[in-house]
Amino acid sequence: MQGYGPETYGDRFADVYDDWYGEVSDAGATVARVAGLVDRAGGGAVLELGAGSGRLALPLAEAGLDVWAVDASAAMIERLRAKPGAERVHAVVGDMAALDLDRAPAFAVVLCAFNTFFNLTDTEAQRRCLANVAARLAPAGCLVLEAFVPPPGDEEAAAIGAVEPRHIGLDEVVLTVSRLDPATRTVTGQHVSLRETGIRLRPWVLHYAGPEQLDALAADAGLALVDRAAGWAGEPFTAESGAHVSTYARR
């Protein structure tokens, strides 16, 4: 998508993110899992990649953890900083592929939740992100990454387009327009908000990878899979699982 940058998603979604995605996953179970990983590492700071408006960073800090949060969108970070408890979070505007964090400690846990890793729109950016994460982990630290499991498909298949209603209200209709390209493992989309007063476009791009592909990318960065569950509560991961929570540590 021409003109789409690391900050585009957050800038276009900041005003609706909490309403649309505030309950998108189990924040309590995520906090409990991350806190357990910090304890396992012997203590230390937590870094959340693509932290947005603080859906997870704020409860992590409330649980007593030393939390750093990075997001490419200044609009998202502004919303995080405006919320109660934000003074306990080191919130930084920055590209999570670069991880340019001044005076940051080595991290006991780096968290990348709910498909956020796929917001890096090409494989090279994902490689750079993982390499920078590996460099910033404490000796006993780990990366924990949550993502959907792509359905099996033919990478030679033609791209597929879809238009679906997301919301139909009295004064607004939101349509989701998307195009899935199996050859590039990319989904490009727009949430199109239609009102009498005008049209609002909210673009998004996902560059997805299956668990085995993520393992290979992690290995290139010097990270090895420690465990994989189907959810934050440690549900067993099986061939039928639609999502995974994978933990990686430096080899």
N, C-alpha and C positions, 0 to 999 in steps of 0.2 A: 504494500500500500504506500504509494508515493507520499512523502512528507510525514510519515508516521515515525516517531522517535520514542526513546525510552520513557519520556514524560507524558506522552500523548494520552495513554489510557487513564492515568490518574487525573490529569487536568480535565478530561472530558467527563469523568465519572465522580469527581469529588463531591459534587452537590447531592448526588443520589446514592452514593455507595453505602452509607449506613442503613438507609431505608431498604435498599435492594438486597444487600448482602450481609447485613448485621448478624443474621442467624444462620449463615451458610454452613457452618460446621460447629462441632462441639468445642467451644472455647475452654470450658472447664477441664475436659479430658486432655486437651492440648497443653494447658498450663501444668497439669499434674505430670504429664509425660516429660515435658521439658525440665521441670523442677527435679524429677527423678534422675534425668541425665546429667544435670548439673551436679547433683550429689555424687553420682557415680564418677564424675571427673574430678572430684575433690574440691568442688566449688569453682566459682569464676563467673564471668559475665556472659550474657546472652546477646546475640545479634540476630535481629529479624530482618530478612531480605524482603523488599517490597511490602513494607509494613503498612502502607496506606494510612488510614485515619486512626489507626491504633486499636483495631478490634482485638488483637492478641497482645500487642506490646503493653497496653495499659493494664490488663489483668495480670500479665507476667510481672510487671513492676509492683502491682498491688500485693502480689504473693511474696514480695521481699527480694526479688531477683534484681541484679544490676543489668538493666536492659538498654541496649542500643538498637535504634530503629533507622533503617535507611530506605528511602523511596525517591525515585527520580522526579516525582511531581511535587513542586513547591505547594500547590493547592492542597494536596493530601496532607503534607506535613503541617501546614497551617491549621488544618482541621484537627489534627492530632494535638498540636500544642495548645489549642483552645479548650481542650477537655479537662475535667477535674483529674488530678493525679499526673498530668503530663509533665510536671516539673521533675518527676522521678525517672523520666525516659530521656536518654540522649538521642534526640531526633535529628537526623542529618538528611539534607537533600543531596542525593547522589545516585549515580548509575550503579545498580547492584552487580553489574558485570565488572566494573572497575574497582569497587570497594576502596575508594580514596577516603580513608577515615583518619583524620589527624588525631594523634594522642590516644588512639583506641588500644585497649588491652588485648592480649591473646584471649580468645573466646573458648569457654567451656562447651558452649552449644551455639551453632548457627542454625537458625530455623528458617525454612522456606515452605510456607503452608499453602494449601488449597490451590494447586496448579500454578502458583505464582512463578515458578521456575520457567514455565512455558511462555510467560510474557516476554522472555528474551527471544527475539524473533528469528534467530538463526543459530545454527550449531556452533559457530565460532564464538558468539557471545556467551553461549552456555559453557563452552570450554573455558573461556577466560574467567567466568564467574567461579567455576569449580576450582580452578587453579588458585585464584585469589582467596577463596574460602580455605583451601588446604594450607595456604601460607599464614593465615590468621588464626588457625586453631591452636589452642593450648596442647601440650603433649598428649594429654588424656582426653582432649576434646573431640567432638563429633558434629557432623552435619546431619540434621533430620529433615527429610524432604517428603512432602505430601503431594500426590498427583493422581490423576485418573489413569486407568489402564485403557489404552486405545483398543477398540475392538479389532479382531484380526481382519485384515483386508489385503487386497491386491494393490501393491504400489504402482502397478502399471495401469490401474483403472483410471477412468476419466474423472475429472473434478465434478463434484456434486454441489448444486446450488439449492438453497431452501429459503422460503419466506414463511415465518410463523408469527402468530400474534402472541406477544408477551403479556400485554395488559390491554384490556378494553374497559374504559371508564366513561363516565358521563361527559367529561371535558378533555379526555386525552386517550389516544390509542398509541401503543408502543408496538412496533413490528421489529422482529429480529430477522435481518437479512444476512445470510452467511454463504460462504463457499468453502468447501473442504477439498483440498488437493492432496490425494494420497501420495503422489510422486514426491512432493516436497514436505509432507507431514505438516502442513500448515492449514489452519482455519482462519479465514479473514471474514470479519463481520462488522455490521453496524446495528446498533439499536436506534431505530428511527422513531422519535417522539413527534406525534402529530397533534397539534392543537389549533384552535381557530386563530390564535395569535401568531402561529408560525410553526416551523419545523426545527427540531434539534437533533443533531447527529452525534452518536456516541460510538466511535470506532474501537475495534479491538482486534488483535492478532495473536494467535497461539501457534507456537512451533512445538508440537508435541513429540514425545518419545515414549516407547514402552519401557518397562522395568529393565529388561536386558540391555537396551540401548543406553539407559541412564547409568547402569553399572559400568558399561564400557567407557562412557565419558568420565565417570568418576575415577576409574582405573587410570585413565590418561593423566589425571590430575594427582595421582598418588594416593587416592582414596579407595578403601575396600569396604564392601558391604558387611555390616555387622549383623543386622537383622532386618526383617521385613514383615510388617503386619498389615492387616486389611483396614485398620483404623487406629485411632489414638488410644483406645482402651486395650490394644494388644490382640485384637481379634485375629484368628489364624488367616494367613494369606493363602488362597487357593487359586486354582485355574479359573474359577468363576468370579473372583473378586473384581469389583469395578473400580477400586481405588487401592492405593497402597501408601503406607508410611514407612519409609526406608531410612535406616540409620547407617551412616558411613563414618569411618575413622581413618586416620592416616596409616598407611602401611608401615 
